[in-house]
């Protein structure tokens, strides 16, 4: 049987983008489930090698309003207990942090991050995972809430507007506030579907986003092609 990665999405038009492409290149089948559309999450990960929880316009704090967010928040500890590779992207990272005891809150000055913005890695002898975030230096964002990590998580990258950009937990679970799955096609779709958010503080214009994707998108893809095998291996392998 082909190895499977469980992919959790939040809208019917969601796409795994470059992450899905790299996983398929690595020989994995994507088992895509969207609880917001009525899909059920598996009771265990017996038939899955790893989990990716993607983003969405909703909040990790919507568990009391949206049944599928509550379902995912209740399910994530089950996934973490298996110690299989777990990756949260934007909303997925925020839900991971919340489950671990962190907080997810809007920016104090109402700022957003929509477009390409720089991040900085955090690594030393006690945080070797941070080496895997030495690139990319500019990554794609689309969010209006940030993460305050619990003590059990390790911050791996930081940013100017929102401090937590990447973190790890237990050596097998990772969260990234940004969207490494971004492709040109996916960006055009988001800019159409989310056009009303582009007038918010911190949002780059469509023209600037497309220009920056041409500048930084390839570096992000190269990073993803190195990070995904490291993450799937579940080890602190040295950076090449």
C-alpha positions as CSV (number, residue, x, y, z in Angstrom):
1,X,0.0,0.0,0.0
2,X,1.3,3.5,-0.9
3,X,2.3,5.6,2.0
4,X,-0.3,8.2,3.0
5,X,-0.1,11.7,4.5
6,X,-3.3,13.0,6.0
7,X,-4.1,16.5,4.7
8,X,-6.6,18.6,6.6
9,X,-8.1,21.6,4.8
10,X,-10.8,24.1,5.7
11,X,-12.5,25.3,2.5
12,X,-13.8,23.4,-0.5
13,X,-11.4,25.4,-2.8
14,X,-8.3,24.7,-0.6
15,X,-5.2,23.3,-2.3
16,X,-2.1,21.7,-0.8
17,X,-0.1,23.6,-3.4
18,X,3.7,23.2,-3.3
19,X,3.5,21.1,-0.1
20,X,1.4,18.6,-1.9
21,X,3.7,18.6,-4.9
22,X,6.8,17.9,-2.8
23,X,5.0,15.1,-0.8
24,X,4.0,13.4,-4.1
25,X,7.5,13.7,-5.3
26,X,8.6,11.9,-2.1
27,X,6.2,9.1,-3.0
28,X,3.3,9.9,-0.7
29,X,-0.5,9.7,-1.4
30,X,-2.5,12.6,0.0
31,X,-5.6,11.6,1.9
32,X,-7.4,15.0,1.8
33,X,-10.1,15.6,4.3
34,X,-12.1,18.8,5.0
35,X,-14.1,18.7,8.2
36,X,-15.8,22.0,7.3
37,X,-17.4,20.0,4.4
38,X,-18.4,17.1,6.6
39,X,-15.3,14.9,6.3
40,X,-14.4,12.8,9.4
41,X,-10.9,12.7,10.8
42,X,-9.5,9.2,11.5
43,X,-9.7,7.9,15.0
44,X,-5.9,7.1,14.8
45,X,-3.0,7.4,12.4
46,X,-2.5,3.7,11.8
47,X,-2.8,4.2,8.0
48,X,-1.0,7.5,7.8
49,X,2.7,8.4,8.0
50,X,2.2,12.1,8.8
51,X,-0.3,15.0,9.1
52,X,-0.5,18.4,7.5
53,X,-3.2,20.8,8.8
54,X,-3.6,23.8,6.4
55,X,-4.9,27.3,6.9
56,X,-8.3,29.0,6.5
57,X,-10.0,32.3,7.1
58,X,-11.5,31.2,10.5
59,X,-9.8,31.5,13.9
60,X,-8.3,28.9,16.2
61,X,-10.5,30.5,18.8
62,X,-13.7,29.6,16.9
63,X,-14.1,26.3,18.7
64,X,-17.3,27.5,20.5
65,X,-18.8,28.7,17.2
66,X,-17.7,26.3,14.5
67,X,-18.1,22.6,15.1
68,X,-15.3,21.5,12.8
69,X,-12.8,23.8,14.5
70,X,-13.9,22.2,17.8
71,X,-13.5,18.8,16.2
72,X,-10.0,19.5,15.0
73,X,-8.9,21.0,18.4
74,X,-10.1,17.9,20.1
75,X,-8.5,15.6,17.6
76,X,-5.0,17.2,17.4
77,X,-3.8,15.7,20.7
78,X,-4.7,12.3,19.3
79,X,-2.4,13.0,16.4
80,X,0.4,14.3,18.6
81,X,0.3,11.3,20.9
82,X,1.3,9.1,17.9
83,X,4.5,11.1,17.6
84,X,4.2,10.9,13.8
85,X,5.3,14.0,11.9
86,X,2.8,16.8,12.2
87,X,2.9,20.1,10.3
88,X,0.5,23.0,11.0
89,X,0.3,25.8,8.4
90,X,-1.0,29.2,9.5
91,X,-4.4,28.3,11.1
92,X,-3.0,24.8,11.5
93,X,0.0,26.2,13.4
94,X,-2.3,28.4,15.5
95,X,-4.5,25.4,16.4
96,X,-1.4,23.4,17.3
97,X,-0.2,26.2,19.6
98,X,-3.6,26.6,21.2
99,X,-3.9,22.8,21.9
100,X,-0.4,23.0,23.6
101,X,-1.6,25.8,25.9
102,X,-0.6,28.8,23.9
103,X,-2.7,31.8,22.9
104,X,-3.8,33.1,19.5
105,X,-4.7,36.8,19.4
106,X,-5.0,39.7,16.9
107,X,-2.2,42.2,16.6
108,X,-2.4,44.9,19.3
109,X,-2.5,47.6,16.6
110,X,-4.8,45.8,14.2
111,X,-2.0,44.9,11.7
112,X,-2.1,42.0,9.3
113,X,0.5,40.2,7.3
114,X,-0.7,39.6,3.8
115,X,2.1,39.1,1.2
116,X,5.8,38.4,1.4
117,X,7.6,39.5,4.6
118,X,11.0,38.7,6.1
119,X,11.6,36.2,8.9
120,X,14.7,35.5,11.0
121,X,15.8,32.0,12.2
122,X,16.5,31.3,15.9
123,X,19.1,28.6,16.4
124,X,22.0,27.7,18.7
125,X,23.5,24.6,20.1
126,X,20.3,24.0,22.1
127,X,17.9,24.7,19.2
128,X,19.4,22.8,16.3
129,X,16.0,22.7,14.5
130,X,16.3,26.4,13.9
131,X,19.0,25.7,11.3
132,X,16.3,24.5,9.0
133,X,14.8,28.0,8.9
134,X,18.0,29.8,7.8
135,X,16.2,30.1,4.5
136,X,13.9,31.3,3.1
137,X,14.3,34.8,4.4
138,X,11.0,36.1,2.8
139,X,7.9,34.0,3.1
140,X,4.2,34.4,2.1
141,X,1.7,35.3,4.8
142,X,-2.1,35.7,5.0
143,X,-3.2,36.2,8.6
144,X,-4.4,38.7,11.1
145,X,-3.7,36.8,14.3
146,X,-0.5,35.8,16.0
147,X,0.8,33.1,18.3
148,X,2.0,33.3,21.9
149,X,3.8,30.0,22.5
150,X,3.5,27.8,25.6
151,X,6.7,26.8,27.4
152,X,6.6,23.4,25.9
153,X,7.1,24.7,22.3
154,X,10.4,26.0,20.9
155,X,10.4,29.1,18.7
156,X,12.4,28.6,15.5
157,X,11.8,31.8,13.5
158,X,10.6,35.3,14.3
159,X,9.2,38.3,12.4
160,X,8.7,42.0,12.8
161,X,4.9,42.3,13.0
162,X,4.1,38.9,14.5
163,X,6.9,37.4,16.6
164,X,6.2,33.7,16.2
165,X,6.8,32.5,12.7
166,X,7.9,28.9,13.2
167,X,8.1,26.6,16.2
168,X,8.4,22.9,17.1
169,X,7.1,20.6,19.7
170,X,8.4,17.3,20.8
171,X,10.8,16.9,17.9
172,X,8.0,15.7,15.6
173,X,5.4,18.6,15.4
174,X,6.1,21.9,13.6
175,X,4.0,25.0,13.1
176,X,4.7,27.7,10.5
177,X,2.7,31.0,10.5
178,X,3.5,31.5,6.8
179,X,2.3,29.6,3.7
180,X,5.1,27.6,2.1
181,X,2.5,25.9,-0.1
182,X,2.1,29.1,-2.2
183,X,2.2,28.9,-6.0
184,X,1.4,31.4,-8.7
185,X,-1.9,29.8,-9.4
186,X,-2.8,29.6,-5.7
187,X,-1.9,33.2,-5.1
188,X,-4.1,34.4,-8.0
189,X,-7.0,32.5,-6.5
190,X,-6.5,33.9,-3.0
191,X,-6.2,37.5,-4.4
192,X,-9.6,37.0,-6.0
193,X,-11.4,35.3,-3.2
194,X,-9.9,37.5,-0.4
195,X,-9.8,40.8,-2.2
196,X,-11.8,42.5,0.6
197,X,-8.9,41.9,3.0
198,X,-6.3,43.8,0.9
199,X,-7.3,47.2,2.3
200,X,-6.3,46.2,5.8
201,X,-3.1,47.5,7.5
202,X,-0.1,45.5,6.5
203,X,-1.6,44.0,3.3
204,X,0.5,44.3,0.2
205,X,-1.2,45.1,-3.1
206,X,-1.9,42.3,-5.6
207,X,0.8,43.7,-7.9
208,X,3.4,43.8,-5.1
209,X,2.5,40.2,-4.0
210,X,2.9,38.9,-7.6
211,X,6.2,40.7,-8.0
212,X,7.5,39.4,-4.7
213,X,6.4,35.9,-5.5
214,X,8.6,36.1,-8.6
215,X,11.5,37.2,-6.4
216,X,11.1,34.8,-3.5
217,X,8.9,31.9,-4.5
218,X,11.7,29.8,-5.9
219,X,13.7,30.1,-2.7
220,X,10.7,29.0,-0.7
221,X,10.2,26.0,-2.9
222,X,13.9,25.0,-2.6
223,X,13.5,25.3,1.2
224,X,10.4,23.1,1.2
225,X,12.2,20.4,-0.8
226,X,14.7,20.2,1.9
227,X,12.5,20.7,4.9
228,X,9.8,18.1,4.0
229,X,12.3,15.2,4.0
230,X,13.8,16.4,7.3
231,X,10.3,16.7,8.9
232,X,9.2,13.3,7.6
233,X,12.3,11.7,9.0
234,X,11.5,13.0,12.4
235,X,15.1,13.6,13.3
236,X,17.6,16.4,13.8
237,X,19.5,15.6,10.6
238,X,22.2,18.2,9.8
239,X,21.5,20.8,7.2
240,X,23.3,20.3,3.9
